[in-house]
Amino acid sequence: MAIFHIELCGMMTQNCVLFTMIAEQAKKYKITVLGNCCTSVSPVIHAVALKGLSRITNVI
């Protein structure tokens, strides 16, 4: 079974989620970030990270 689409979530939106999204290996997949399933040390940092991610992928 081939995988073409990944729904991504995790802790530390500005670090782990962002760097997983921009990793070279991720480029072969369509990735959607599940914003409500991610978190960070503060709501502001989380919001800024999601805003940045929305420029390069779908964030829901």
C-alpha positions as CSV (number, residue, x, y, z in Angstrom):
1,M,0.0,0.0,0.0
2,A,1.5,3.3,-1.1
3,I,1.3,6.4,1.2
4,F,0.7,9.7,-0.5
5,H,-0.8,11.9,2.1
6,I,0.2,12.5,5.8
7,E,-1.7,14.3,8.5
8,L,0.9,15.8,10.8
9,C,0.5,16.8,14.4
10,G,2.7,16.9,17.5
11,M,4.2,18.9,20.4
12,M,6.3,22.0,20.0
13,T,4.6,23.3,16.8
14,Q,7.5,25.7,16.1
15,N,10.2,23.0,16.3
16,C,9.1,19.4,15.8
17,V,6.1,19.9,13.6
18,L,7.8,22.6,11.5
19,F,11.1,20.7,11.0
20,T,9.2,17.5,10.2
21,M,7.2,19.4,7.6
22,I,10.3,20.9,5.8
23,A,12.5,17.8,6.0
24,E,13.8,16.5,2.7
25,Q,12.0,13.2,3.1
26,A,8.6,15.0,3.5
27,K,8.7,16.5,0.1
28,K,7.4,13.4,-1.6
29,Y,4.1,13.5,0.4
30,K,1.1,15.8,0.5
31,I,1.1,16.9,4.1
32,T,-1.8,18.5,6.1
33,V,-1.0,19.9,9.5
34,L,-3.8,19.3,12.1
35,G,-3.5,22.6,14.0
36,N,-5.8,21.7,16.8
37,C,-3.8,18.5,17.4
38,C,-0.5,20.5,17.9
39,T,0.7,22.6,20.8
40,S,3.6,24.7,22.0
41,V,4.8,26.5,25.1
42,S,2.5,29.4,24.5
43,P,-0.6,30.1,22.4
44,V,1.3,33.0,20.7
45,I,4.2,30.8,19.6
46,H,1.8,28.1,18.4
47,A,-0.2,30.6,16.4
48,V,2.9,32.1,14.7
49,A,4.1,28.6,13.8
50,L,0.8,27.6,12.3
51,K,0.7,30.9,10.3
52,G,4.2,30.1,8.9
53,L,3.2,26.5,8.2
54,S,0.1,27.7,6.3
55,R,2.4,29.4,3.8
56,I,3.8,26.1,2.7
57,T,1.1,23.5,3.4
58,N,-2.5,23.0,4.2
59,V,-3.3,23.7,7.9
60,I,-6.7,22.7,9.3
